[in-house]
Amino acid sequence: MTRVLIIDDDREFVESLSRSLGSNFQIVKAYSREEYEEIFYPYNFDVVLLDIRLSEKPEDKSGIDILKDIKSQDPDLPVLIMTAYGDIDIAVESLKLRAEDFIQKNKVGIDDYRMFINNLLRTGKLRRKLTNLKSRLERLAPYEIVGKNPKMEEVRRLINLVALDGNTNVLIRGETGTGKELVARAIHSRGVRKDNPFVAVALASLSEETILDDLFGHEKGAYTGVTSRRIGIIEKANGGILFLDEIGDLSFDIQTKLLRVLEAKEFTRMGGNKKFGLDIQWVMATHRNLEEMMEQGKFRKDLYYRLKTFEIRLPPLRKRKDDIPLLGEYFIKSLDVRTKGISDKSLGLLMKYDWPGNVRELKQSIQYAILKARLSGDDEIQPEHLPPDLIGRAQIEGRDLPVDIRKKIAELELDYIGEALSKTGKKTEAYKLLGYSNRFALRRRVLTIFNKYPELINSFPMVKEAFTKR
């Protein structure tokens, strides 16, 4: 049932309104700002009816402060401003603060409020729908997981698994630049919580002095000079997904407080006593060795095991170089439609580089090369367009250029096939690990490579033994 919050100090009026509307709506009443602060929680109400003056004092405008507070916590919640006075200035001020409408009590009948509420309810639903649509549009293109490498196919499978579960804690591990936030956003966009908030926080960017306030928020008067309530990061994510990046950077004290929240599934704002229940899917990420940190006493073991409910490990780019051509093409299409592609010589350099900054560094390098190519009037990325330090490092490795890039990719593929055979012991299982549709498809692929590059046959004896002998 639609939940309507009425905030008004006129008890007789509120009771009369409640009796009239009670059969159609669930009415919650607050007669003062203090009572409002006790019962109000974002997303718990569908419509708010708010009186401007909550006392007999003509100068009282406490309703304006409440309106600001409501809109700061839930901008889409529709609010109808009510007053016993025909104050045009207050009407203008409240509308500027995004109230939906303004009425004078003595000019509106009790039964008319039902019409106002229904109109506001439609407004609120449309506004929330628009907010969700905008959020979905923002999520579509940027969060695609690009790559056909078997390791990335496994990452995609795990993402879908936890996204459809919606409750399991997830720990994403990988080097800097491997795309940990990308995975977290993919879990959100593909999962059961996709219509609810996604809040991403780089913990390393939060100040040690204010991190508790940032995470938990505070009540009015929590500190000297604090005159209003603040909603924290955890509360903003309620109902959705909270992504905490670089969890290994938290101090031991903050780890302890976070563990309590994870275990109790509730929290308290700083300076307050009221406990708020939480329904969050926690997604954490780190590039640090948490096991080593535990041994050094820098990371709580109980928090580690709480986070490690489900783990997704992202491979560094150097371990999936066969995805570089795909990634390069993807970045070009998303960044600049005028650039047609990457020359074979340039691709050869990209394949020889070890990518310490991983996919993030590759994207930045492609952005740099696109600009250089555009300045040169070229529609294809040539070696001279790549970042100079990348060219230098690739050439220092002593490998001759140009290279047969397709042959290099074939070598990488055979290397992974050999690794799969080594792990499974038989080709009837290896194809599953590699993502081929069946063992016959795997065999056809191997024979195609060997027919095209017969010089590679003796370089991969395990693959040769498994697929060329009958």
C-alpha positions in Angstrom: 0.0 0.0 0.0 1.2 3.5 -0.8 2.9 5.0 2.3 2.2 8.7 3.0 4.1 10.7 5.6 2.2 13.7 7.0 4.3 16.2 8.9 2.2 18.9 10.6 1.9 20.2 14.2 -1.9 20.6 13.9 -3.0 17.3 15.5 -6.7 17.8 14.8 -6.1 18.4 11.1 -3.7 15.4 10.9 -6.2 13.1 12.6 -9.0 14.3 10.3 -6.8 13.8 7.2 -5.8 10.3 8.4 -9.3 9.2 8.9 -10.3 10.4 5.4 -7.3 8.8 3.7 -6.7 5.8 5.8 -8.8 3.4 3.7 -6.7 4.2 0.6 -3.2 4.9 2.0 -1.0 3.8 4.8 -0.6 7.0 6.9 2.5 7.8 9.0 2.3 10.9 11.2 5.0 13.3 12.6 4.1 16.4 14.6 7.5 17.9 14.9 11.0 17.9 13.3 12.2 15.6 16.1 9.5 13.0 15.3 10.3 13.3 11.6 14.0 12.6 12.2 13.0 9.5 14.3 10.8 7.9 11.6 12.1 9.2 8.3 14.3 6.8 6.3 15.0 7.2 2.5 12.8 5.1 0.2 10.4 4.2 2.9 7.7 6.6 1.8 5.9 7.3 -1.5 4.6 10.8 -0.8 5.2 13.4 1.8 2.7 16.1 2.9 4.7 18.8 4.8 3.5 21.8 6.7 5.8 24.8 6.6 5.3 26.0 10.2 5.6 23.4 12.9 4.8 25.8 15.8 2.6 28.7 16.6 5.4 31.2 15.8 4.6 33.2 12.6 8.3 33.3 11.8 8.7 29.5 12.0 9.8 27.9 8.7 11.2 24.6 10.0 9.3 22.8 7.1 11.8 24.4 4.7 14.7 22.7 6.5 12.9 19.4 6.5 12.2 19.8 2.7 15.9 20.3 2.1 16.7 17.3 4.2 14.2 15.1 2.4 15.4 16.1 -1.1 19.1 15.6 -0.1 18.3 12.0 0.9 15.8 11.1 -1.8 15.5 13.6 -4.6 12.8 11.6 -6.4 10.4 11.6 -3.4 7.4 13.9 -4.2 6.6 16.5 -1.5 3.4 18.6 -1.2 3.9 21.8 0.9 1.0 22.8 3.1 0.4 26.1 5.0 -2.4 27.9 6.7 -1.0 31.2 5.3 -1.0 32.5 1.8 2.7 33.2 1.7 3.8 33.6 -1.9 7.5 33.9 -0.9 7.4 30.6 0.9 5.7 29.0 -2.1 8.4 30.2 -4.4 11.2 29.1 -2.1 9.7 25.6 -1.6 9.3 25.1 -5.4 12.9 26.2 -5.9 13.9 23.5 -3.4 12.1 21.0 -5.7 8.8 20.6 -3.8 6.2 19.3 -6.3 3.3 21.6 -5.3 2.1 24.2 -2.7 -1.4 24.5 -1.2 -3.2 26.7 1.3 -5.1 24.5 3.8 -8.2 26.7 4.1 -8.7 26.6 0.4 -8.6 22.8 -0.1 -11.2 20.3 1.1 -10.1 17.1 3.0 -11.2 14.9 0.2 -9.1 16.8 -2.3 -6.0 15.5 -0.7 -6.7 12.1 -2.2 -6.4 13.6 -5.7 -3.2 15.4 -4.8 -1.6 12.3 -3.4 -2.5 10.2 -6.5 -1.0 12.9 -8.7 2.1 13.0 -6.7 2.4 9.2 -6.6 2.4 9.2 -10.4 5.0 11.9 -10.5 7.2 10.0 -8.1 6.9 6.8 -10.1 7.7 8.5 -13.4 10.7 10.3 -11.8 12.1 7.1 -10.3 11.6 5.3 -13.6 13.5 8.1 -15.5 16.3 7.9 -12.9 16.6 4.2 -13.4 16.6 4.5 -17.2 19.3 7.1 -17.0 21.3 4.9 -14.8 20.9 1.9 -17.2 22.0 4.0 -20.2 25.1 5.0 -18.3 25.8 1.4 -17.6 25.3 -0.1 -21.1 28.5 0.6 -23.1 31.3 1.3 -20.5 30.9 -2.0 -18.6 31.3 -4.5 -21.3 33.8 -7.3 -20.4 36.0 -7.6 -23.6 38.0 -10.7 -24.3 37.8 -14.3 -25.6 40.7 -15.6 -23.6 39.5 -18.6 -21.5 40.4 -16.8 -18.3 38.0 -14.0 -19.2 35.3 -16.4 -20.2 35.6 -17.8 -16.7 35.4 -14.3 -15.2 32.2 -13.7 -17.2 30.7 -17.0 -15.9 31.4 -16.0 -12.3 30.0 -12.5 -12.8 26.7 -14.0 -14.0 26.6 -16.4 -11.1 26.9 -13.9 -8.3 24.8 -11.3 -10.1 21.8 -13.6 -10.3 22.3 -14.6 -6.6 22.3 -11.0 -5.4 23.4 -11.7 -1.8 26.8 -13.3 -1.9 29.8 -11.2 -0.7 32.3 -10.9 -3.6 36.0 -10.3 -3.4 37.6 -9.2 -6.7 41.3 -9.6 -6.9 43.8 -8.4 -9.5 46.6 -6.1 -10.3 46.0 -2.3 -10.7 44.3 -1.6 -14.0 42.9 -5.0 -14.6 39.3 -3.7 -14.4 38.0 -4.6 -10.9 35.4 -1.8 -10.9 34.3 -2.8 -14.4 33.6 -6.3 -13.0 31.7 -4.8 -10.0 29.5 -2.7 -12.3 28.9 -5.7 -14.5 27.6 -7.7 -11.4 25.2 -4.8 -10.8 24.0 -4.3 -14.4 23.4 -8.0 -15.0 22.0 -8.9 -11.6 18.8 -8.9 -9.6 19.8 -5.6 -8.0 20.2 -3.7 -11.2 17.3 -1.3 -10.5 18.7 -0.4 -7.1 21.7 1.8 -6.2 25.3 1.0 -7.2 27.8 3.0 -5.0 31.5 2.8 -5.8 34.1 4.0 -3.3 37.8 4.3 -3.7 38.8 3.7 -0.1 42.3 5.0 -0.6 40.9 8.4 -1.5 39.0 8.8 1.8 40.7 10.8 4.6 41.7 8.8 7.7 40.1 11.6 9.8 36.7 11.5 8.1 36.3 8.0 6.8 33.9 6.9 9.5 31.7 9.9 8.8 32.0 9.2 5.0 30.9 5.5 5.5 28.3 5.8 8.2 27.1 9.4 8.0 26.1 11.4 11.1 23.1 12.8 13.0 22.5 16.4 13.7 24.6 17.6 16.6 27.0 14.6 16.3 29.9 17.1 16.4 30.4 20.7 17.3 29.0 22.8 14.5 27.0 20.0 12.8 23.5 21.4 12.1 22.1 18.7 9.9 22.0 15.0 9.3 24.3 13.4 6.7 23.6 10.2 4.8 26.8 8.1 4.6 28.0 5.8 1.8 26.7 2.6 3.3 23.2 4.0 3.7 23.1 5.3 0.1 23.8 1.8 -1.1 21.0 0.2 0.9 19.0 -2.2 -1.3 21.7 -2.3 -4.0 25.5 -3.0 -4.3 28.3 -1.3 -2.4 31.7 -1.6 -4.1 34.6 -0.8 -1.9 37.8 -0.7 -3.9 41.2 -1.4 -2.2 39.8 -3.0 0.9 43.4 -3.8 1.9 44.1 -0.1 2.5 41.7 0.1 5.5 43.2 0.6 9.0 42.7 -2.2 11.5 40.2 -0.1 13.5 38.0 0.6 10.5 38.2 -3.1 9.5 36.7 -4.0 12.9 33.8 -1.6 12.5 33.1 -2.8 8.9 33.1 -6.4 10.1 30.4 -5.6 12.7 28.2 -4.1 10.0 28.8 -7.1 7.7 27.9 -9.5 10.5 24.9 -7.7 12.0 23.5 -6.3 8.7 22.8 -3.1 10.4 24.5 0.2 11.2 24.2 3.4 13.3 24.9 6.9 12.1 27.7 8.7 13.9 26.3 10.5 17.0 23.1 8.5 16.9 21.6 5.5 18.7 19.0 4.3 16.1 20.0 1.1 14.3 19.2 0.8 10.6 18.8 -2.5 8.8 20.9 -3.2 5.7 20.2 -5.2 2.6 23.4 -4.8 0.5 25.4 -7.1 -1.7 29.0 -6.3 -0.7 31.6 -6.3 -3.5 35.2 -5.6 -2.4 38.4 -5.4 -4.4 42.1 -5.3 -3.8 45.4 -5.7 -5.5 47.2 -6.5 -2.2 48.2 -9.9 -0.9 45.6 -10.2 1.9 47.0 -13.6 3.1 50.4 -12.0 3.6 48.8 -9.0 5.4 47.0 -11.4 7.8 50.3 -13.1 8.7 51.7 -9.6 9.4 48.8 -8.7 11.6 47.6 -6.0 9.2 44.4 -7.5 8.1 41.7 -9.2 10.2 41.3 -12.9 9.6 37.6 -12.9 10.4 37.0 -10.0 8.0 39.1 -11.9 5.4 37.0 -15.0 5.6 33.8 -12.9 5.6 34.8 -11.2 2.4 36.2 -14.3 0.7 32.7 -15.9 0.4 33.1 -15.8 -3.4 36.3 -14.7 -5.2 36.9 -13.5 -8.7 40.5 -13.3 -9.9 41.3 -11.0 -12.9 44.3 -12.1 -15.0 46.9 -9.4 -15.8 47.0 -8.4 -19.5 50.4 -10.0 -20.0 48.7 -13.4 -19.3 46.0 -12.9 -21.9 47.8 -11.1 -24.7 45.6 -12.8 -27.3 42.9 -10.3 -26.2 45.0 -7.3 -27.1 43.7 -7.1 -30.7 40.1 -7.3 -29.5 40.7 -4.7 -26.8 42.5 -2.4 -29.2 39.6 -2.6 -31.7 37.0 -2.0 -28.9 38.8 1.1 -27.6 39.1 2.5 -31.0 35.4 2.1 -31.8 34.4 3.6 -28.4 36.9 6.5 -28.6 37.1 7.5 -32.2 35.1 6.3 -35.2 37.5 8.0 -37.7 40.4 5.8 -36.9 40.0 2.5 -38.8 42.4 0.3 -37.0 45.9 -0.7 -35.8 48.6 -1.6 -38.3 50.3 -5.0 -38.0 53.6 -3.4 -37.0 51.9 -1.4 -34.2 50.0 -4.5 -33.1 53.3 -6.4 -33.0 54.7 -3.8 -30.6 51.6 -4.0 -28.4 51.9 -7.7 -28.2 55.5 -7.6 -27.2 55.0 -5.1 -24.4 54.4 -6.5 -20.9 51.7 -4.0 -19.8 52.5 -3.3 -16.1 49.4 -1.0 -16.0 47.3 -3.7 -17.6 44.1 -2.8 -19.6 43.9 0.7 -18.2 47.4 1.4 -19.6 46.4 -0.2 -23.0 43.3 2.1 -23.2 45.5 5.2 -22.4 48.0 4.1 -25.0 45.3 3.8 -27.6 43.9 7.2 -26.7 47.4 8.7 -27.1 47.9 6.9 -30.5 44.5 8.1 -31.8 45.4 11.7 -31.1 48.9 11.3 -32.7 47.4 9.6 -35.8 44.8 12.4 -36.1 47.5 15.0 -36.0 49.5 13.1 -38.7 46.4 12.8 -40.9 46.5 9.0 -40.7 43.4 6.8 -40.4 45.4 3.8 -39.0 47.6 3.6 -35.9 51.3 3.3 -36.9 54.3 2.5 -34.6 55.3 6.2 -34.5 51.9 7.1 -33.0 52.4 4.9 -30.0 53.7 6.3 -26.7 57.5 6.5 -26.9 58.2 4.7 -23.6 56.0 1.8 -24.8 58.0 1.5 -28.1 61.3 1.7 -26.2 60.4 -1.0 -23.7 59.1 -3.3 -26.4 62.3 -2.9 -28.5 64.6 -3.3 -25.5 63.3 -6.9 -25.1 65.4 -7.6 -28.3 62.7 -9.1 -30.4 62.9 -8.3 -34.1 60.1 -6.4 -35.8 58.0 -6.8 -37.8 56.3 -9.9 -36.6 53.6 -12.3 -37.9 51.0 -11.2 -35.3 48.6 -14.0 -36.3 51.3 -16.6 -35.7 52.0 -15.1 -32.3 48.4 -15.4 -31.4 48.3 -19.0 -32.6 51.3 -19.7 -30.4 49.6 -18.3 -27.4 46.5 -20.3 -28.1 48.5 -23.5 -28.4 50.2 -22.6 -25.1 46.9 -22.4 -23.4 45.7 -25.6 -24.9 48.8 -27.4 -23.7 48.2 -25.9 -20.2 44.6 -27.1 -20.2 45.7 -30.6 -21.3 48.3 -30.6 -18.5 45.6 -29.7 -15.9 42.9 -32.0 -17.0 44.9 -34.9 -18.3 42.6 -35.5 -21.3 41.2 -33.6 -24.2 37.7 -34.6 -23.5 37.9 -32.3 -20.5 40.3 -29.7 -21.8 37.8 -28.2 -24.2 35.5 -27.2 -21.3 38.3 -25.4 -19.5 39.1 -23.5 -22.7 35.5 -22.5 -23.6 35.3 -24.5 -26.9 31.8 -25.9 -27.7 33.0 -29.5 -27.8 36.2 -31.6 -28.1 35.8 -31.8 -31.9 35.8 -28.1 -32.2 39.0 -28.0 -30.2 40.6 -30.6 -32.4 39.6 -28.8 -35.6 41.2 -25.6 -34.2 44.5 -27.3 -33.4 44.7 -29.0 -36.8 43.9 -25.7 -38.5 46.8 -24.0 -36.7 49.2 -26.8 -37.4 48.2 -26.9 -41.1 48.9 -23.1 -41.4 52.0 -23.1 -39.2 53.6 -26.6 -39.5 56.8 -25.3 -37.9 54.9 -25.0 -34.6 54.0 -28.7 -34.4 57.2 -29.8 -32.6 57.2 -26.8 -30.3 54.0 -28.1 -28.6 54.6 -31.9 -28.0 51.7 -32.4 -25.7 49.3 -30.8 -28.1 50.8 -32.8 -31.0 50.5 -36.0 -29.0 46.9 -35.4 -28.2 45.6 -34.3 -31.6 47.7 -35.6 -34.4 48.1 -39.2 -33.5 45.2 -41.7 -33.9 
